Amino acid sequence: MTNEQLQLLTESISIKLFNKTFKHAAYFNPRLRTTGGRYMLSSHDIEINRKYYEEHGLKEMEGIIKHELCHYHLHIEGRGYKHRDNDFRTLLKKVGAPRHCTPLAEEIKRKMYVPRIYECTNCRFIFERKRRINTDRYVCGRCRGKLKEKM
């Protein structure tokens, strides 16, 4: 899908569901990593993450566009456009837009971590860490003993 096709899709969803025209730009932003899309308050443009289209398809992307159009139309009208606002939540339900998008596989993979276990050789206290630590540099916080990684 090209940026032109995305623009046409956004305009058609806006007219069909909101009965209002979308007068600004919608385009793919390759720098987006953790979000499906975003509405820019200053320029009124909508940016979409292409990875969601490639991984989850058109249905998921339409949901993201609906969500961002809710921000867009409420902001233009001067009503509550933020996630916590009642106007926003009501409009989301009315048009059937998701509150959050489905996570990408790479996001799920990143969240799944194998904890690293360290044990103090002196007091036998067990430390659990997400990241590897340098055992030559760091010592036990309880007794200042040497740390050893358990496999």
Secondary structure, 3 states (H helix, E strand, C coil): CCHHHHHHHHHHHHHHHHCCCCCCCEEECCCCCCCCEEECCCCCCEEECHHHHHHHCHHHHHHHHHHHHHHHHHHHHCCCCCCCCHHHHHHHHHHCCCCCCCCCHHHHHHHCCCCEEEEECCCCCEEEECCCCCCCCCECCCCCCEEEEEC
